Amino acid sequence: MNAGGDAHRLRLLENGEEFFARVNEVVAAARSEILLETFILFEDKVGRELHRHLVAAARRGVRVELTVDGYGSPGFSRDFVSELTGAGARLRVFDPHKPLLGMRMHMFRRLHRKLLVVDGERAFVGGINFGADHLADFGPTAKQDYSLEIEGPLVATVRGFMRTALDGDGTGERWRPPRHQQDDPVRFVVRDNRRHSRDIETEYRRAIRAAREEVVIANAYFFPGYGFLRDLRQAARRGVRVSLVVQGEPDTPLAQVAARTLYRHLVEGGVRVHEYCRRPFHGKVAVIDGEWATVGSSNLDPLSLSLNLEANVFVRDRAFAADLGARLRALLERDCRQVDKARMPPWRPWHVLTRPLLFHFLRRFPDWAGLLPAHTPATTVLRPADGGRG
């Protein structure tokens, strides 16, 4: 699918079945370079298949650079590491820490991006991790998610960002977007803890405020700031059809509890809230007015909007928005239940006190989060003898 004329070629990939097949095919055909960043790489059937293709690529002389997050990917076997590094691939772990009493404690400021660039010709940006839980045969807890395959000028932008991250501390915070991207119909936007701390949220809110007909947001972990909620309600009040898809079968129950505290405020403001009930929803996508869309790694919660390192692609193209919009409408019609007053948590007298406190927290959280220790992450390059991090 072309976007912005013939310059950009985009392909929406839904779930692991589509995503893993394309990634493995492209990696298997790589000639010179593979740059890969992911939050989660599990040593299961998905991770082992990717590992096999990366090792083969490295052995035939392809430069292979793989970065995983130390919290999301807590450990590999010694053989897994030694085969990669022994073949010549470079494996980095972003901010690794040893577990404390068997628990991973360093959950803030994670590398949550999912990026892949092969031969500087093809890029993948989205929300799908490398784990078997993104495949339907995993069972009822298999995740629903999306990624984007890209050809064209934007690939150089994504590659430039990844090279900046590799040459630095892994955050990519020294990267500056190309000037031409401001007017481009397909844009690569990151969130970091320095100059780009609000960029993804700003793109969302700008599009919501400009919406004329319809806003559809499907996001796994929904607990945004007060201003974001206000923009959604104001859009609904001026006649825009605003639909929100969140988890009904959560992989993280606390995320559902948090989102449900917002239902009454949203529904009373005219927002249609839907819970996806077929399986855990892990997507981070949206369509506005049938011409604006986004696919990426950023949730709409405090971790993604205020702490983690994220990356989204924003697209202004009717054909692409129609494709994503059709898929989301199918979810709404087939697998979602709409939240009405009967399904909302009952009102209690103490809500007179707790609701203002909740929205005060939402309003101030980004500023408070900025006060958390912004340590410089230690991105470790593993050697053939390394492995078994716990």
Legacy VTK file of the C-alpha trace (Angstrom):
# vtk DataFile Version 3.0
C-alpha trace
ASCII
DATASET POLYDATA
POINTS 390 float
0.000 0.000 0.000
1.449 3.365 -1.017
1.173 6.427 1.229
1.932 9.983 0.225
2.078 9.113 -3.466
4.598 6.425 -4.365
7.216 7.575 -1.851
6.217 5.332 1.066
5.040 1.752 0.854
3.301 0.542 3.999
1.959 -2.842 4.981
-0.076 -3.367 8.134
0.774 -6.643 9.877
-1.696 -8.092 12.375
-0.577 -10.467 15.111
2.396 -12.789 15.225
1.248 -14.938 12.309
1.734 -12.088 9.825
4.560 -10.285 11.603
6.943 -13.152 12.363
6.597 -14.643 8.876
7.572 -11.335 7.234
10.416 -10.611 9.661
11.958 -14.050 9.215
11.634 -13.798 5.440
13.308 -10.388 5.316
16.062 -11.333 7.791
16.766 -14.536 5.856
17.324 -12.454 2.705
19.507 -9.783 4.369
22.704 -8.913 2.485
24.573 -6.352 4.564
22.926 -5.150 7.806
20.287 -6.056 10.391
19.457 -3.596 13.177
16.942 -4.924 15.684
15.582 -3.486 18.944
12.907 -5.165 21.025
11.525 -4.988 24.515
10.942 -8.749 24.749
12.799 -11.605 23.101
11.853 -14.928 24.638
13.809 -18.103 24.074
10.697 -19.957 22.881
9.768 -21.211 19.408
9.469 -17.651 18.073
12.738 -16.480 19.605
14.608 -19.583 18.509
13.412 -19.211 14.904
14.520 -15.577 14.820
17.799 -16.604 16.480
18.389 -19.198 13.725
17.975 -16.588 10.985
20.151 -14.025 12.779
22.963 -16.553 13.310
22.794 -17.598 9.653
22.902 -13.967 8.539
25.896 -13.209 10.748
27.752 -16.252 9.451
27.361 -15.112 5.844
28.866 -11.719 6.717
25.789 -9.598 7.491
26.321 -7.028 10.239
23.836 -8.028 12.956
23.101 -5.623 15.832
20.503 -6.868 18.339
19.400 -4.873 21.401
16.967 -6.170 24.015
15.673 -4.585 27.193
17.081 -5.922 30.451
13.688 -5.919 32.146
11.558 -7.237 29.289
14.092 -9.923 28.272
15.439 -11.120 31.606
17.692 -13.947 30.511
19.003 -16.271 27.807
20.760 -19.611 27.950
24.511 -19.650 27.443
24.118 -21.491 24.120
21.641 -18.888 22.844
24.132 -16.094 23.507
27.280 -17.907 22.404
25.815 -18.992 19.048
24.824 -15.417 18.244
27.997 -13.749 19.371
30.205 -16.547 18.106
28.756 -16.043 14.619
29.724 -12.369 14.778
26.413 -10.804 15.836
26.527 -8.120 18.497
23.995 -8.567 21.311
23.333 -5.651 23.662
21.226 -5.603 26.810
19.724 -2.233 27.698
20.116 -1.501 31.399
20.521 -5.048 32.768
20.029 -5.682 36.471
20.201 -8.819 38.548
16.858 -9.871 40.100
16.281 -9.123 43.768
14.845 -12.178 45.522
13.808 -13.473 42.125
11.968 -10.271 41.184
12.858 -7.747 38.483
12.711 -4.339 40.159
13.925 -1.941 37.458
10.597 -1.458 35.647
10.898 2.282 34.975
12.521 3.982 31.964
12.571 0.820 29.896
13.521 0.428 26.241
10.008 -0.418 25.043
10.548 0.165 21.294
10.107 -2.585 18.684
12.211 -1.654 15.646
13.886 -3.536 12.823
15.774 -2.225 9.782
17.272 -4.582 7.183
19.807 -3.468 4.561
18.617 0.127 4.948
15.730 -0.800 2.634
12.959 -2.128 4.846
11.825 -1.241 8.366
9.346 -2.621 10.872
7.820 -0.456 13.621
5.071 -1.576 15.951
4.021 -3.187 19.192
4.695 -6.898 18.657
7.400 -8.513 20.781
9.265 -11.697 19.862
7.372 -14.280 21.870
5.032 -17.177 21.201
2.295 -15.409 23.164
1.631 -13.360 20.009
0.508 -16.499 18.132
-3.072 -17.804 18.197
-1.936 -21.350 19.005
-0.581 -20.042 22.326
-4.158 -20.316 23.574
-6.702 -17.951 25.128
-3.984 -15.624 26.450
-2.452 -15.018 22.986
-2.141 -11.274 22.366
-3.866 -9.155 19.707
-1.396 -6.636 18.241
-0.097 -4.800 15.163
3.106 -3.800 13.396
3.978 -1.844 10.275
6.310 -2.835 7.429
7.832 0.168 5.649
9.688 0.771 2.402
10.755 4.169 1.114
12.381 7.304 2.546
11.214 6.731 6.121
13.485 3.679 6.378
16.532 5.958 6.346
14.994 7.980 9.180
14.408 4.885 11.322
17.884 3.574 10.525
19.456 6.930 11.424
17.702 6.844 14.769
18.830 3.289 15.470
22.428 4.080 14.524
22.342 7.049 16.936
21.093 4.748 19.712
23.769 2.139 18.959
26.534 4.722 18.908
25.378 6.181 22.224
23.913 4.687 25.402
21.007 2.954 23.669
18.413 5.635 24.391
18.746 7.503 21.087
18.261 10.768 22.968
20.872 12.592 20.868
18.838 11.973 17.685
17.188 14.844 15.869
14.369 14.189 13.363
15.103 15.247 9.768
13.690 18.686 9.008
11.698 17.419 6.032
9.732 15.063 8.299
7.555 17.933 9.564
5.658 18.012 6.250
5.885 14.312 5.425
2.640 12.274 5.379
4.481 9.393 7.086
6.436 10.333 10.197
8.602 8.438 12.684
8.165 9.855 16.198
9.935 8.772 19.381
9.525 9.415 23.090
12.566 9.755 25.319
13.372 11.426 28.613
14.971 14.559 27.176
14.002 16.619 24.138
11.279 14.263 22.856
9.514 13.520 26.140
6.039 14.596 24.931
6.266 14.104 21.159
4.039 11.031 20.794
1.364 12.371 23.141
1.459 15.722 21.321
0.793 14.013 17.976
-2.216 12.198 19.419
-3.692 15.265 21.090
-3.203 17.492 18.071
-5.100 15.003 15.901
-7.901 14.567 18.459
-8.391 18.322 18.762
-8.598 18.613 14.962
-10.997 15.660 14.553
-14.230 16.400 12.676
-16.020 13.048 12.350
-14.526 10.056 14.140
-11.796 9.046 16.581
-11.032 5.357 17.157
-8.289 4.584 19.669
-7.378 0.973 20.480
-4.790 0.840 23.226
-3.827 -1.917 25.614
-2.956 0.141 28.677
-5.129 3.243 28.891
-4.555 5.676 31.748
-3.475 8.968 30.136
-3.167 12.412 31.623
-5.978 14.817 32.407
-5.404 16.870 29.240
-5.706 13.812 26.995
-9.008 12.834 28.643
-10.285 16.389 28.300
-9.475 16.386 24.558
-11.454 13.154 24.077
-14.497 14.502 25.926
-14.407 17.817 24.104
-14.224 16.015 20.756
-17.307 13.956 21.691
-19.178 17.065 22.831
-18.660 18.797 19.493
-20.221 15.851 17.679
-17.227 13.645 16.884
-17.896 9.928 17.301
-15.199 8.907 19.804
-14.621 5.178 20.360
-12.083 3.688 22.742
-11.040 0.007 22.716
-9.309 -1.284 25.854
-8.636 -4.679 27.400
-11.525 -6.805 28.580
-9.360 -9.901 29.127
-6.231 -8.245 30.514
-2.771 -9.737 30.682
-2.110 -7.272 33.511
-5.199 -6.998 35.768
-3.974 -3.787 37.398
-4.070 -2.069 33.988
-7.745 -2.932 33.633
-8.510 -1.703 37.149
-6.854 1.626 36.335
-8.688 2.036 33.021
-12.043 1.233 34.610
-11.674 4.099 37.074
-11.970 6.382 34.023
-15.056 4.800 32.447
-17.682 6.934 34.155
-15.839 10.166 33.340
-15.448 9.140 29.698
-18.932 7.709 29.125
-20.618 10.674 30.778
-18.609 12.870 28.421
-19.933 11.061 25.347
-17.006 8.673 24.701
-17.973 5.139 23.619
-15.830 2.708 25.620
-15.465 -0.885 24.435
-13.696 -3.816 26.098
-12.042 -6.345 23.767
-12.972 -9.730 25.184
-11.623 -12.367 22.805
-8.113 -12.401 24.264
-5.621 -9.915 25.773
-5.408 -6.764 23.660
-1.834 -5.530 23.230
-2.213 -3.055 20.339
-1.287 0.625 20.305
-3.121 1.968 17.241
-5.598 4.684 16.289
-7.510 6.099 13.302
-8.980 9.601 13.069
-11.339 10.925 10.361
-10.385 8.125 8.002
-7.122 9.844 7.050
-4.861 9.912 10.135
-3.497 6.748 11.751
-0.764 5.533 14.056
0.921 2.201 14.798
3.665 1.829 17.367
4.894 0.722 20.767
3.481 3.511 22.930
0.633 2.760 25.283
-1.441 5.616 26.645
-0.464 5.159 30.272
2.061 6.758 32.646
4.878 4.327 31.808
4.731 4.934 28.048
3.840 8.635 28.120
6.211 9.703 30.877
8.995 7.154 31.389
9.671 4.497 28.731
11.511 4.818 25.421
8.891 4.463 22.659
8.489 4.761 18.886
5.384 5.226 16.703
4.740 5.888 13.044
2.070 8.489 12.236
0.431 8.284 8.820
-1.783 10.684 6.880
-3.169 8.511 4.114
-6.755 7.495 3.404
-5.978 4.049 2.019
-3.856 3.055 5.011
-6.334 4.549 7.498
-9.147 2.657 5.755
-7.279 -0.646 6.133
-6.561 -0.146 9.835
-10.037 1.305 10.404
-11.710 -1.723 8.818
-9.750 -4.080 11.053
-10.687 -2.113 14.163
-14.361 -2.021 13.158
-14.256 -5.805 12.776
-12.906 -6.068 16.324
-15.609 -3.753 17.633
-18.409 -5.664 15.954
-17.152 -9.184 16.599
-15.178 -9.264 19.832
-15.997 -6.209 21.961
-18.679 -5.294 24.468
-19.615 -1.660 24.916
-19.428 -0.274 28.419
-22.741 1.241 29.485
-23.838 2.591 32.843
-24.883 -0.882 33.946
-21.328 -2.172 33.451
-19.553 0.755 35.092
-18.321 0.469 38.667
-21.117 1.752 40.934
-20.896 5.267 42.273
-19.959 5.519 45.934
-20.180 8.551 48.247
-16.408 8.629 48.715
-15.990 9.217 44.974
-16.762 12.865 45.724
-13.294 12.939 47.270
-11.411 10.287 45.285
-12.376 11.451 41.773
-10.813 14.936 42.175
-7.722 13.305 43.670
-7.508 10.914 40.722
-7.645 13.676 38.140
-5.213 15.807 40.100
-2.824 12.848 39.952
-3.395 12.465 36.213
-2.829 16.164 35.642
0.434 16.257 37.582
1.908 12.808 36.934
4.119 13.763 33.941
5.824 16.440 36.037
6.202 14.111 39.002
7.566 11.322 36.815
10.254 13.680 35.593
11.532 13.873 39.160
12.311 10.151 39.260
16.011 9.348 38.996
16.986 9.662 35.322
19.987 7.360 35.585
22.246 6.813 32.620
21.532 3.248 31.505
24.412 0.834 31.178
23.940 -0.911 27.840
26.003 -4.080 28.050
27.468 -5.898 25.034
27.397 -9.634 25.675
30.388 -11.800 24.756
30.447 -15.479 23.713
31.084 -16.561 27.314
28.086 -14.599 28.636
24.558 -15.873 29.095
22.098 -17.015 31.719
21.456 -13.580 33.188
18.706 -14.976 35.429
LINES 1 391
390 0 1 2 3 4 5 6 7 8 9 10 11 12 13 14 15 16 17 18 19 20 21 22 23 24 25 26 27 28 29 30 31 32 33 34 35 36 37 38 39 40 41 42 43 44 45 46 47 48 49 50 51 52 53 54 55 56 57 58 59 60 61 62 63 64 65 66 67 68 69 70 71 72 73 74 75 76 77 78 79 80 81 82 83 84 85 86 87 88 89 90 91 92 93 94 95 96 97 98 99 100 101 102 103 104 105 106 107 108 109 110 111 112 113 114 115 116 117 118 119 120 121 122 123 124 125 126 127 128 129 130 131 132 133 134 135 136 137 138 139 140 141 142 143 144 145 146 147 148 149 150 151 152 153 154 155 156 157 158 159 160 161 162 163 164 165 166 167 168 169 170 171 172 173 174 175 176 177 178 179 180 181 182 183 184 185 186 187 188 189 190 191 192 193 194 195 196 197 198 199 200 201 202 203 204 205 206 207 208 209 210 211 212 213 214 215 216 217 218 219 220 221 222 223 224 225 226 227 228 229 230 231 232 233 234 235 236 237 238 239 240 241 242 243 244 245 246 247 248 249 250 251 252 253 254 255 256 257 258 259 260 261 262 263 264 265 266 267 268 269 270 271 272 273 274 275 276 277 278 279 280 281 282 283 284 285 286 287 288 289 290 291 292 293 294 295 296 297 298 299 300 301 302 303 304 305 306 307 308 309 310 311 312 313 314 315 316 317 318 319 320 321 322 323 324 325 326 327 328 329 330 331 332 333 334 335 336 337 338 339 340 341 342 343 344 345 346 347 348 349 350 351 352 353 354 355 356 357 358 359 360 361 362 363 364 365 366 367 368 369 370 371 372 373 374 375 376 377 378 379 380 381 382 383 384 385 386 387 388 389
